[in-house]
Amino acid sequence: MRTVLVSLVVFVTALVAVVAFVSWRDRNRSSSPDDPAAVRDARADQARHEAERHFAQGQASAHQMPNST
């Protein structure tokens, strides 16, 4: 009975250690210093694109409006 209990404790301890190691490794792998910079650059590109599109649409509508003077 003692052998079964000791074996069970060793197995559970090893299982907890493996789960902790794998989660630690994956957490370190999934986060990198480049991710925040890439997100910031993508948002800046998107904002610039939207501003250029807004400006172009404003220019197009200004050319289509008849001269009221």
Summary of the structure (lengths in Angstrom):
residues: 69
radius of gyration: 30.1
end to end distance: 101.9
largest distance: 101.9
contacts: 117
relative contact order: 0.05
helix: 87%
strand: 0%
